[in-house]
Amino acid sequence: MKKFVFSVFKFFAAMVLATGLFVGFVLLLLVVAGSFFSEEEVLVKDGSALVLDLSFNIADSPSVVSPFAWIEDALDDGRPPQLNLKKVVDTLDRAAGDERISSLFIKGQLISENYGSSFSALREVGEAIERFRDAGKPVVAYVVNPSLRDYYLASKADTVVQNPFGLVILKGLAANPVFIGNALKKYGIGVQVSRVGEFKSAVETFTSDRMSPESVLQMEVLLDSLWDSILLDIAENRQLDPEQLRHFSDTIGIFPASRALESGLVDEIGYFDEVLTKLTDISDYDDDIESFTQVRFFDYAAEANDWLEAFGGLSQPKIAVVYAEGAIVDGEGDSQKVGGDRIARELRKARLDEEVKAIVLRVNSPGGSAQAAEVIEREVALAGAEKPVVVSMGGYAASGGYWISAGAETIFAEETTITGSIGVFGLLPNIKEIANDHGVTFDGVKTSPYADILTLSRPKTPSELAKFQDLAEWVYIEFIEKVAEGRNLAPEEVEKIAGGRVWTGIDALEVGLVDQIGGLDNAINEAAALAGLGDDWSLLEMPEESERNKLFRMIIEGGRKKEPLTSQDPITGIMRMMREEWTSLSAFNDPQGIYARLPLDLFLN
């Protein structure tokens, strides 16, 4: 009887608690929704300058996996705000034709997270700034201590103003990979590897304390190609001789304001208040704020279209843009990773949707799980048999990122896209030493010689390692054949450019890995042309938010304005880098332990 009474009591207590939590959540939504609906409409006054504060992450994908993931991101002040690339480009293009917008003011420092704000993305943003400028509207940039990414965009302006005590740093590119091989040994964690491809150096992160000669060679070639492309763009923007700019970079590198002015990197030296005065001369004066008439980029991007985009219908036919951004992992993935099952499902939905006449797969990924890449590639092949499939490569489309791209009808890459890396490797960790050091030992029995081949309790035997090496070589051969079939090349030709070798987009064009140099809009227009759609089509971005998710997003955003980060202190930067490293490590979840992944994450600085 006592047990029965206690069970009833627990049941009613749980019901009261659940009801209280639900009521509290509803009240919270009502409060936030109230602030959303009471918020004043964004007013864009005539003669407004569009203020582009760069202190956010430019991601490829606009999508969220679930309302809960989106809410977590929205309420996490440690995460930088972000806009997706197409939203940034479309907003700049809309502003170029908007009679209310008089000019563009660029300031702040970009943030890169999860392969965002890549040079490939910045090239597309830079081209949009050029179109804005070509529309006859002045562009002013203010820099203090710009990173290379910041300066790359600022160089597109008509006028670049440098803070008197700031620095322009134009010193070249460097990649500083992290190696944890000695740390793993120190703590008694063993790592055995299998790999195919002399340049497939990703395993070195876990087994060594430095780059191999092959890795050094390919990184030097890769960085030189990237740097050439970036220098040429900046030289053209600043109307400088490329070789002279290279000489400045090699001999000076760090430019105080006066030196930056002498070298032609900036047009004027001035304090922020002096720039505001300059903008008042270009734009109208707003008595309400006692400064130049202005509108924030985030506000202008959202103006008058949130509800229409969320609940408005799209005209037919459609071009679907499917975003694959982040490391490729087995299963569903999340907002930071490309889940093989999830992206395959989105491709399948686009293939089966009769209103979708063409598909653009936007890839910004260093690769990852070979099995997950194959799941996605299968859906790319099935879709390509029914309708045009075009790939647009972002900052990265390497290894598994290339695996899922190779079968497309047309592949676009930017000059600075990092692609190729056709090779595979396997990671086989064990915890025998660290367990033994703490008094933990393992024993057991088995029915067959290889029954415990997947155990973490001991290193693999030579015969077991041979099995994994055979598996890696088989996956590599499959990779070669898929590229050969997709690119209409002989397998022997593919092998010459494979071996794990990494290429920039411009070099990949020369060796036949991509078809054209161009951005996302170029790929979308190509898909429309291949489908014979003319100008009568609309865009469907996938993974598509559910109506519930859109409502959650708008309610949360309504009560919490997106604000660019005003500072990037060193501690925050270090924590962000550590989070990136952890995200990278957590992506190693292939059930077979075989990966098609970029040799190392290139945190270029």
N, C-alpha and C positions, 0 to 999 in steps of 0.2 A: 504493500500500500504506500509505504514511504517513497519507494522508487517511482511509483505512478504519480504521486503528488509532485515530486521533485521534477519529473519529466514535463508535467503540465506547466509548472512554474517556469522552467527553462524555455519552453515553447512561447509562452506569453511574454517573457522578458525579451526574447529575440524579436518577437513581433513588434513590441514597443520600440526597441532600439532601431529596427529597420524602418519603421514608420517615421521615427524622429529624424533619421538621416535623410529619408526621402523628402520630408517636408522642408528640412533645412536646405537641401539642394535646390528644391523648387523656389524657395524664397531667394536664394542666392541668384538663381537665373533671372527671377523677376527684377531684382535690384539692378543687375548688370544690364538686362534688356531695357529697363527704364532709362538707364544712362545712355544706352545706344539710341533709343528713339528720341530722347530729349536733346541729343547732341546737335549743335547747330550744323546746318548744311555747309559744306565747304564752298566758300564764295571766291571765285576767281575774278578779280577786278581787271578792268581794261588796263593795259600797260604793265601787267605783272611780269616780274622776273621769275622764272622757274628755278628754284634753289635745289640743286642736286647735291645733297650731303652724302658722300660716298661711304660713310661709316656703317656699312651693312654688307651682308654676304650676297653675291649674285649667284643664285643657284640655277641649275638648268630646269629642274622640275618644279611646278607650282603645286603639286599634289601632296596630300597627306594620306597616310595609311588608314588611320582611324580617328574618330573624334577624340579619343583618350590620348593618343599620341600627339595630336595637334594641341590639345589643352595643356599637356605637359610641356611642350615646346613653348607655347605662348606664355606660360606662367614662370618659365625658367629664365630669370634675369641673366644667368650666365651665358645663355645662348644669344648670339647676335641676331638682330632682326634680319630678314632677308626678303628679297623679291626675286622672282624668277626672270631669267634672261629675256624671254619674249615679252614679258610685261614691261621691263625696262626699255627695250627697243621700241615697242609699240607706243609707249608713253612719250618718248622723245619724238617719234614721228608724228604723233597726234599734236604735240606742242608746236612742232614746226609749222603746221598748217592752221593753228589756232590764233585768230586775230587778237585774242586777249593777252597772249603771251608775247612779250617784247624781247626777251633775252634769256640766256641761260647762265647761271652762276654755279660753278663747281668748286666744292671745298671738301674737307674731311679726308679720312684715310680708309681705304677698303679693308674688308675682313675676308679671309678665305677659310671656309669650313667645308669638310666633306667634298673636296675637289671643286668647290665653288670659286668664283672670281678668278678663273683661269685666264691665261693670256688669250686663249681661243675665244672665250666669252667676251673679254675686253675688246677684242678686235671688232666684234659685232656691235658692241656698245659704241666704240669709237666711230664706226661707220655711220651710226645713227646721229652722233654728235656732228659729224661732217655734213650730213643732210640738213640738220637744223641750221648750221652755219651757212650752207649754200642757199637756204631759204631767205637769206638776207638779214638774219637775226644775229646780233653779236653774242659771243660766248666769252665769258671771263672766268678764269680759274685762279684760285688763291691757294698757294702751297706754303707750308711751313717746313716740315721735314718729311717730304713725300717718299713713300716706298717706290720701287720701280713700277709697280702696278698703278699707283696713284699718278705718278708723273707721266706714264704712258697715256692715260686718259687726259690729263691736264694739257699735254702737248697738242691736243686737238683744238684747243681754244684759240680765239683770235688774240687774246691778251692773257699772258701768264704773269701773275704778280707774286713775287717771292717776299716772305717775311724777312726783315733785315737781319735777324739773328737765326734764321733757319738755314738748312742745308739741302741741296739737291745731291742725291747720291746716285751716281751713274757709273757703277764699278764692275759691271758684268754679272754673270750668273754663277752661283755655286750650289751644289747639292751636298748635304751633309747627312748621309744615312746613319741610322742608329744600329749598333751591333750589340746583341745581348748574349753572344756565344759564351764569353768568359763568365758572365753573371750566372747563366744556367749551369755551367760547370761548377762554379763556386757553391751553388746551393744544391748540387747533387741531382740536377735534372739532365738526363741524357737526351740527345736528339740525333737520330740517324736519318739519312736522307736518301732519296732516289731522284734523279733528274735526267732530262734529255735536252740537250742544247747547250753549247759551250758558253753562251751568253746568258743562260737562265740562272742568274745569280741571286734570286730571291732567298734561297736557302742560306746564303752567307750571313744574313741577319741573325740566324739562330745558331750558327756553327762557328763563326769566326769573329775576329775583332777588327777586321779591315776589309776593304774591297779587293777582290782578285784582280790580276792584270787585265783579264777579259772585261770585267765590269768597269774598270777604270777607262779602258779604251772606248767602249761604247758610250759611256757617260760623257767623255770628252767630245766625241763626235756629235752626240745629241745636243749637249749644251752649246757647242759652237754653232750648230744649225739654228737653234732657238734664238741665240743672241744675235746672229746675223739678221734674222727676220725682224726682231724687235728694234734693233738699231736702224734698219732701213725705214721702218715705219716712223720712228721718232725723227730721223733726219728729214724725211719728207714733210712731216708735220711742221717742223721748225725751219724748213727751207735751208738745211745745212748739208754740207757734203758728207756722205756716209763715212768716208775714210777719215775725214777730219774729226767727226764725232767719235769714231773708234779711237783715234789718237788721244782725244780729250779723256775718254774713259780709261784708257790704259795708263796715261801719265798723270792724271789729276784724280779722277774717281770721285772724290768728295769735294763738292763745290759750295763754298760759302756764297752768300747772296751776291757780293760784288763780282766774284769769279763766274758765277752762273750767268750774270748779266753780260759780262765781257764775252763769254763763250757762246752766247745766243740761246742759252737754254731757257731763259726767262726774258720777259719784255720790260718789266718794271720791278722796282723794289719799293715795298710799302707796307704799312701796318694795316690791320684789319679794318680799323675805322676809316682809313683812307680809301680802301676798296669799297666800303659802303657808300662813301661820297661819290665815287666813280659810278657805282650802280644807280645812284639817285639821278645822275645825269643821263644815264641810258634809259632807265625806266621812270615811271611816274612816282611822285612823292605821296606817301600815305600818311595823312595827318594823324590817323588813329594810332599808328605804331611809331610815328616820328622817324620813319626810315623809308627806304625804297619800297614800292609796291611789290609784293612777293607772294608766292604760293609754294609750300613744301612739295617736294617730288612725291612723297608717299601719299599726301592728300590729293594731289592732282591725279595720280595714278588710279586712285579709288573713286574719283569724282563721278557721281551719277551712273555708275555701272555695276556696283556691287550686287544690288538686288536684281538688275536685269541679267547679269551674268549667272547669278545663282538660280534663278527660276524662269528666265526667259527661254523660249524655244529657239532652236537653231534651224536655219534654213537647210534645205537639202540641195545637192548631195554633200557629203562630208569628207574631209581629209582628217584621219586620226593621227595624232602625234602621241606616240607611246614613249614615256621617259624611263630610261634605265640609268640611274645615277647612283654611284657608290659601288662598293665592292660587291661582287656576285657571291651569294651564299645559297646554300641549300634551304628549301622551304619557303616561307612567306617573306622573310626579311623584315625590315622596318623602314622608318623614314630616312635612315642613314645608309641602308643597304639595298641591293637589288636581289630580292627573293626570286629564285628561279621559278617556283610555282606561281607566284603572284604575277610576274611580268608575262609568263606564258599564258596565263588566264586572260590578261588584258589583250594580248595579241589575238587570242582565240575569239574574244568578244568582238574585236574589230574585224576579224575575218568573217565572222558569221553575221555581222550587221550589214544588211543589204544597203543601208544608206551610206555606209562608208565605202568609198570608191578607190581610195588609196591610203597607204600607211607610211608614215615617217617614223622610224625608230631613232630617237635621239639617245646616243650613247655617251655617257661621261663616266667611265669605269676603268679601273686598272685590272679588271678581271677578278678571278677568285676560284670558286669551286668549278672543276671541270664538268662534273655531273650536272650542276645547275645550269651551266652555260649550254650544255647539250639540250636540256629541257627547253630552254628559250630558243635555241637555234632551230629545233624541230618545228616550232610554231612559226618562225620566220619563213622556213621552207614551205610549210603548208599555206601560209598567207600569200607567199609569192606565186604560188601556182594558180591563185584565183584573182589577184589584183596587184597593182604595182606596189612594191616595197622599196623605199629609199631610206638609206641610213645617213644621219647627220652626226658626225663625230664632234664632241666637245673638246674639253681639255685633254681627256684621256679616252682612248678606245683601244687598249692594249691587252694582249694575251686573251683571257676569256672575253674581254670587251671586243676584241677583234673576231673571236670565235662566233659571237652572236651577230656580227656585222657582215661576215664574208659572203653570205648567201643573198644579199640584197641586190636588186637590179642595178642600182646606182649608189655609189658611196661618195659622200662629200666629207672633206676634212678641212680644217683651217691650217694655215702654214705652221702654226705652233702646236697643233694637235700631237700628242704623244701616242703612237700606235705601233702595230706590229707585235713584237715579243712573242712570236709563235714558238712555244716551247712549254714543257710541263715539269712539275717537280712534286715530290711527296715528302711529307714531314712525319717522322715516326718518333714521338717523344716517349720517354719512360722515366719512372720515379724510383727506380731500384735504390740508387745511392742515397738519395735524401731520406727515403723510408728507413733504410738500414741504419743511417746515422742517428735516427731517432728511435732505434730499437724495434722497428717494424720489419718483419720478414714475411716472405711469401712461400707457400708450398702448394702442392696440389697433385691431382692425377688427371689423365686425359685418355681418350679412346684412340686418338690419331695423332700423327706427328705434328700436324699444323692446327690442332684444335684450339690452341691458345695463341695463335699468331697475332691477334689484335690486342693482347694484354699490354697494360702499361707497367706491369710489375717487373719487367726485365728488358734488356736490350734484345733486338732481333738477332737470330743466328745468321751466319752467312747464307745458308740456303733460304731462309725467310727473306733476307734482304734481296736475294736474287728474284724471288717472286714479285716483290714490290717494284724492282727495277724493270722486270718484264711488263708489269702493268703500266708503268710510266711510259715505256717505249711503245706499247700498244696504243695508249691514248695519244701519244705524239703522232704516230702514223695516221690515226683517225683525223687528228687536227690538220695535218698536211693535206690529206685527201679532201677534207671539207673546203679548205681554202682553194685547192686546185680546182675543184668543181665549181665553187662559187665565182672564182675569178677567171675561169676558162684558161687555166695555166696547166702545164704538165707538172706532175708532182716533183720532178727533178728541178724545175725552175723555182718552185716554192721552197724547196730545201735550201737553195742558194741564199734566200733572203730570210730564212727562218732561223733555227738555232737559238731562239730566244732573243734575237737582235731587235733592238728598239729603234724606231724611225720617227722623225718628225713628219708632219703632214706633207710638207713640200717634197721631202725625200721619198715618202711613201708613194707619191704620185709618179715619181720617176721609175720606181721599181714595180709599179702595177698593183699596189695594194689598195689604192683609192682611185676614183675616176675624175673627181673635180675638186678644186679648191673653192670653198664657199661655206657659208654659215647655215643656220637653221632655216631662215627665210628662203635661201636658195634651194634647199632641199624640199621645202614645202611647194615652192613654185614648180620644181621639177616633177614632183609627184602629181600635181594638178595637170601638167602638160602630158605626162605619161598616161593619165586616166582620161585625157581629152575633155577636161572640165571647163576650160576657158577661165572666165572670171566668176562663174556661178557656182560657188562652193562656200562652205563654212568650216571652221576648225573645231575639232573635238580633241581636247587634251586628256590623256589617260596616263595613269589611273585617274578616273573621274570621281570627284567627291560625290558622296550620296547627299540627297536633299537634307537629311538629318545633320550630316557633317557640316554642310554649308551654313545651316542655321546656327549650329554651335559656334562655328568660326566667326560669323558676323556678330553674334551676341558677345563673345569674348572680345573681339576687336572693338566693338562699340564701347565697351567699358574700359578699354585699355589701349590708348593710342600707340601705334608703332613709333618708336623714337630711335633714330640712329644713335649709336654709342658715341658719347662725347669724348671718351678717352680710352686708350688701350694701354693700361699700365703693364709693366713687365710681368708681374705675378699672374694677371689674367691671361697674358699671352702664353706663359709657361703652362698654366692649367689647361688652356685650350689645346696646346700641343700634346700634352699628356692624354687628354681625352681623345684626340685624333689617333694617337698611337694605340690606345686601348681599343678603340673602334676597329682599327686595322687588325689587331690581334684576334679580336672576337669574331672576325669574319672567316676564320679558318675552321669551317664546320663541314667540309666535304665528307660524306659517309665512307668514301674509299681512301681518304687522305691524299687525293691527287688534285693538284691545283694548276690552273692556267692563269698565272698572275704576273703583273709587272715585276721586274727584278727588285725594285725598291720603290718606296713612296718618295716622290720628288718634291720635297718641301723647298722650293727654289727661293734663294735669298741673295 
